[in-house]
Amino acid sequence: MSSSDTRPLSALTVAGSDSGGGAGIQADLKTLAAHGVHG
């Protein structure tokens, strides 16, 4: 790997699921994506 190679930022979230998408893992992934982070 050369010095010009960059890895995308990543994060781990521990959450439950909410079928409405307003909370839990779905909301966490939306927030991470909005900040350019792979979750």
C-alpha positions as CSV (number, residue, x, y, z in Angstrom):
1,M,0.0,0.0,0.0
2,S,1.4,3.3,-1.0
3,S,1.2,6.5,1.1
4,S,-1.4,7.9,-1.3
5,D,-3.9,5.0,-0.5
6,T,-6.5,6.0,2.0
7,R,-9.0,3.8,3.8
8,P,-12.6,5.0,4.2
9,L,-13.6,5.8,7.8
10,S,-15.5,3.1,9.4
11,A,-17.5,2.7,12.7
12,L,-19.1,0.0,14.7
13,T,-22.5,0.5,16.2
14,V,-24.3,-1.7,18.7
15,A,-28.0,-1.1,18.5
16,G,-31.4,-2.7,18.3
17,S,-33.8,-2.5,15.3
18,D,-36.8,-0.2,14.8
19,S,-39.1,-1.1,12.0
20,G,-40.0,2.6,11.6
21,G,-36.4,3.5,10.8
22,G,-36.5,6.4,13.3
23,A,-34.3,4.8,15.9
24,G,-31.9,1.9,16.3
25,I,-29.5,0.6,13.8
26,Q,-31.3,2.1,10.8
27,A,-30.9,5.6,12.3
28,D,-27.3,5.0,13.2
29,L,-26.5,3.9,9.6
30,K,-28.2,7.0,8.2
31,T,-26.2,9.2,10.5
32,L,-22.9,7.5,9.7
33,A,-23.6,7.8,6.0
34,A,-24.4,11.5,6.3
35,H,-20.9,12.0,7.8
36,G,-19.2,9.9,5.1
37,V,-18.5,7.0,7.5
38,H,-19.0,3.3,6.5
39,G,-20.9,1.4,9.2
